[in-house]
C-alpha cells in the first residue's frame, strides 16, 4: 500500500473534484514549509497528525507543488486546489 500526498483540482463552479495528481516526492515536512502549517491539525477539538487533514492551496503557492507531481502538470486558473493524504 502506498501512502502519499495528492494535489486535488476542483471546479470552482460545481466544487466537484475533476483531477488529482500523485506527489510521491512530497513529504509532510516539505508541506509544512510550503503552507506554513503547525505540527498537528485540530478536527472537532481533537488534535491529529497533519496527514488527517486536507488543505486549501493559495493560488500563488500552487506552482510550488509541480516539482513533486508524478507526471505532467500545469496550473489551471479556473480550478481551486487542495492537498490531501491518501492510501493508494
C-alpha positions as CSV (number, residue, x, y, z in Angstrom):
1,X,0.0,0.0,0.0
2,X,1.3,3.4,-1.0
3,X,0.6,6.4,1.3
4,X,1.2,9.8,-0.1
5,X,0.1,13.4,-0.6
6,X,-2.1,14.2,-3.6
7,X,-2.9,17.6,-5.2
8,X,-6.6,17.7,-6.0
9,X,-8.2,20.0,-8.5
10,X,-11.8,21.2,-8.0
11,X,-14.1,23.0,-10.5
12,X,-14.8,26.4,-8.9
13,X,-18.5,26.5,-10.0
14,X,-19.6,23.0,-9.2
15,X,-17.0,22.4,-6.4
16,X,-16.6,18.8,-7.8
17,X,-13.1,17.2,-8.0
18,X,-12.1,17.0,-11.6
19,X,-8.5,15.7,-11.3
20,X,-5.9,14.6,-8.8
21,X,-2.1,14.3,-9.0
22,X,0.1,11.9,-7.0
23,X,3.0,13.6,-5.3
24,X,5.4,10.8,-4.2
25,X,8.2,13.3,-3.6
26,X,6.2,15.5,-1.2
27,X,6.9,14.8,2.5
28,X,4.9,16.2,5.4
29,X,7.9,18.3,6.4
30,X,8.0,19.9,2.9
31,X,4.2,20.5,3.0
32,X,4.6,22.2,6.5
33,X,7.1,24.6,5.0
34,X,5.1,25.3,1.8
35,X,1.8,26.0,3.6
36,X,3.2,27.3,6.9
37,X,1.5,24.6,8.9
38,X,2.0,23.6,12.6
39,X,2.7,20.2,14.0
40,X,-1.0,18.9,14.0
41,X,-4.4,19.7,12.7
42,X,-7.4,20.1,15.0
43,X,-10.7,18.5,14.0
44,X,-13.6,18.7,16.3
45,X,-11.4,19.8,19.2
46,X,-9.1,16.8,18.8
47,X,-5.5,17.1,17.5
48,X,-4.5,14.8,14.7
49,X,-1.3,14.3,12.6
50,X,-1.2,16.6,9.6
51,X,-1.9,13.7,7.3
52,X,-5.5,13.6,8.7
53,X,-6.4,17.0,7.2
54,X,-7.0,18.4,3.8
55,X,-5.5,21.8,2.9
56,X,-6.5,24.6,0.5
57,X,-3.7,25.8,-1.7
58,X,-3.4,29.5,-2.2
59,X,-3.3,30.3,-6.0
60,X,0.2,31.8,-5.7
61,X,1.5,28.7,-4.0
62,X,0.1,26.1,-6.4
63,X,3.0,26.2,-8.9
64,X,5.4,25.2,-6.0
65,X,3.8,21.7,-6.0
66,X,4.6,21.0,-9.6
67,X,8.0,19.5,-8.8
68,X,6.5,16.9,-6.5
69,X,3.9,15.7,-9.0
70,X,4.4,12.3,-10.7
71,X,3.8,13.3,-14.3
72,X,2.9,16.5,-16.3
73,X,1.1,19.3,-14.5
74,X,0.1,22.8,-15.5
75,X,-1.8,25.2,-13.2
76,X,-5.4,25.8,-14.4
77,X,-6.6,29.2,-13.1
78,X,-10.2,28.1,-13.5
79,X,-9.7,25.4,-10.7
80,X,-9.2,25.5,-7.0
81,X,-6.5,23.2,-5.5
82,X,-6.2,21.3,-2.2
83,X,-3.8,18.8,-0.9
84,X,-4.7,15.6,0.9
85,X,-3.0,12.4,2.2
86,X,-4.4,9.1,1.0
87,X,-3.7,5.4,0.8
88,X,-3.3,4.1,-2.7
